[in-house]
Amino acid sequence: MKSMVKGFRSKLALLMALVVVFSFSLSMTAFAAIDTTVTVKFYNDTVDPDVQLWTTRTVEYDSAVPVSKPYLPGGYTDPLGGAASVYDAIFAAAEQIRALPDEDPEIEDPPVVGWDANPAYGDPGGYIEAIGDFVTWNDYDYDPITGHHISEGEGWVCTVIPDGDDPYDPIQYLTAEALEDGMEIIFRFQSYRYEWDD
């Protein structure tokens, strides 16, 4: 009889310990330290620059938890050391929209991304090539006799508005642009045409 009571006490103690451990782990997950909240807005300037494509999305991060960055090709180091970038927030917002069945236009596939290993200036970085039906394209023409270049197309352009500060257009790839709490990110699909001479 003593061994049954002792065995019961051991199992009860183990059960209580497991309950405490599970409760603690669940509370840590439920109360993660969200310290970076940003909003992301998408526009289509080729139709109406004042009307949003999709509803404003809010993206939250815990700066103590490194962000997964599967777009980084082998051999490249994350310039932000695992911290969330403007690129990460835009990608996460597009994925949120993709999960919503009532958004119009609908996004059926994950954003199409690319990596520029040899940019004309600045460091290598990632870019978003397409979100839904909004696909980046470019035509380039050069006349060697006159030395005249023409580059035209459509693509995604970003404006960042830090909390309580003036808006700016990042000059580096968005994978290297750090997020700040309260930041608003405007991501526009727009037409462009550049002409220049040698």
C-alpha positions in Angstrom: 0.0 0.0 0.0 2.9 2.4 0.8 4.4 1.9 -2.7 1.0 2.8 -4.3 0.7 6.0 -2.3 4.4 6.8 -3.1 3.8 6.1 -6.8 0.6 8.2 -6.7 2.5 11.1 -5.1 5.3 10.9 -7.7 2.9 10.9 -10.6 0.9 13.8 -9.0 4.1 15.8 -8.5 5.1 15.1 -12.1 1.7 16.1 -13.3 1.8 19.3 -11.3 5.3 20.1 -12.6 4.1 19.6 -16.2 1.1 21.8 -15.7 3.3 24.6 -14.4 5.8 24.2 -17.3 3.0 24.2 -19.9 1.3 27.1 -18.3 4.5 29.1 -18.3 5.3 28.3 -21.9 1.8 29.2 -23.1 1.9 32.5 -21.2 5.3 33.4 -22.8 3.8 32.8 -26.2 0.6 34.7 -25.5 2.5 37.6 -24.0 5.3 38.0 -26.5 7.1 41.3 -26.3 5.6 43.1 -29.4 7.7 46.2 -29.6 7.5 47.1 -33.3 4.2 47.8 -35.0 4.0 49.2 -38.5 1.2 49.9 -41.0 1.5 49.0 -44.7 -0.6 50.6 -47.4 -0.7 49.5 -51.1 -1.7 51.8 -54.0 -1.9 51.5 -57.8 -0.8 54.8 -59.3 -1.4 53.5 -62.8 -5.2 53.7 -62.1 -5.8 56.1 -59.1 -3.0 57.2 -56.9 -5.4 58.2 -54.1 -7.3 54.9 -53.7 -5.7 52.0 -51.8 -5.5 48.6 -53.6 -6.2 46.6 -50.4 -7.1 47.5 -46.8 -4.3 48.9 -44.6 -2.5 46.1 -42.8 -0.8 46.2 -39.4 2.4 44.1 -38.9 3.9 43.4 -35.5 7.3 42.2 -34.5 9.2 41.3 -31.3 12.7 42.6 -31.8 14.1 39.9 -29.6 13.0 37.2 -32.0 15.0 37.0 -35.3 12.9 37.2 -38.5 13.1 34.3 -40.9 14.5 35.5 -44.2 14.2 32.7 -46.8 14.9 35.2 -49.6 18.6 35.5 -48.6 20.6 33.4 -51.1 23.4 31.3 -49.8 26.6 33.2 -49.1 24.8 36.4 -48.2 24.6 37.8 -44.6 21.5 39.6 -43.4 22.5 43.3 -43.2 20.1 43.7 -40.3 21.3 40.7 -38.3 17.9 39.1 -38.1 15.9 42.3 -37.3 12.8 43.0 -39.4 13.2 45.1 -42.5 10.7 47.2 -44.5 10.8 44.4 -47.1 9.8 41.9 -44.4 6.8 44.0 -43.4 5.6 44.5 -47.0 5.9 40.8 -47.6 4.0 39.9 -44.4 1.3 42.4 -45.2 0.8 40.9 -48.7 0.6 37.5 -47.1 -2.1 38.8 -44.7 -4.1 40.1 -47.6 -3.7 36.8 -49.5 -5.2 35.0 -46.5 -8.4 37.2 -46.7 -11.1 35.8 -49.0 -12.9 39.2 -49.5 -10.0 41.3 -50.7 -10.4 42.7 -54.3 -8.3 42.3 -56.3 -7.5 38.9 -54.9 -4.0 37.7 -54.3 -3.8 34.0 -55.0 0.0 33.4 -54.8 2.8 34.5 -52.5 4.6 37.6 -53.7 7.3 36.9 -56.3 10.6 38.1 -55.1 14.1 38.5 -56.5 17.7 39.2 -55.4 20.1 41.7 -57.1 23.6 40.4 -56.4 25.3 43.1 -58.5 23.4 46.4 -58.3 24.5 49.4 -60.2 25.0 51.1 -56.8 24.7 50.2 -53.2 24.7 46.8 -51.6 23.0 43.6 -52.9 19.4 43.2 -51.8 16.0 41.8 -52.4 13.1 43.2 -54.2 9.4 42.4 -54.8 8.8 41.6 -58.4 5.0 40.9 -58.2 2.1 41.0 -55.8 -0.9 39.3 -57.4 -1.5 40.7 -60.9 0.8 43.7 -60.3 4.0 42.5 -62.0 7.2 44.6 -62.5 8.3 45.0 -66.1 10.9 47.1 -68.0 11.8 47.8 -71.6 15.1 49.3 -72.3 16.2 50.8 -75.6 19.6 52.4 -76.7 20.5 54.1 -79.9 24.3 53.8 -80.3 24.3 56.5 -83.0 22.7 59.2 -80.9 23.7 57.8 -77.5 20.1 58.1 -76.3 18.8 55.7 -73.7 15.1 55.0 -72.8 14.0 52.9 -69.9 10.3 52.5 -69.3 8.0 50.1 -67.4 6.0 49.6 -64.3 7.2 48.6 -60.8 6.8 48.9 -57.1 8.1 52.0 -55.3 8.3 52.5 -51.6 7.8 55.6 -49.3 8.5 55.3 -45.6 7.0 57.6 -43.0 8.7 57.2 -39.6 6.5 58.0 -36.6 6.5 61.8 -36.2 9.0 62.4 -39.0 9.1 63.4 -42.6 8.5 60.8 -45.4 11.4 59.6 -47.5 12.0 57.2 -50.4 14.7 54.6 -49.4 17.7 54.7 -51.8 18.8 51.2 -50.8 17.1 47.8 -51.2 14.3 47.4 -48.7 15.9 44.3 -47.2 18.5 46.7 -45.7 16.0 49.3 -44.5 15.3 48.7 -40.7 11.8 49.0 -39.3 11.0 51.4 -36.5 8.0 51.3 -34.3 5.1 53.4 -35.6 6.4 53.5 -39.1 4.0 53.8 -42.0 5.0 52.1 -45.3 3.4 53.2 -48.6 4.0 50.7 -51.4 2.9 52.0 -54.9 2.7 50.2 -58.2 3.5 52.9 -60.8 4.6 53.6 -64.4 7.9 55.2 -65.1 9.9 56.4 -68.1 13.5 57.6 -68.0 15.5 59.1 -70.8 19.2 60.1 -70.8 22.1 60.6 -73.2 25.7 59.3 -73.0 
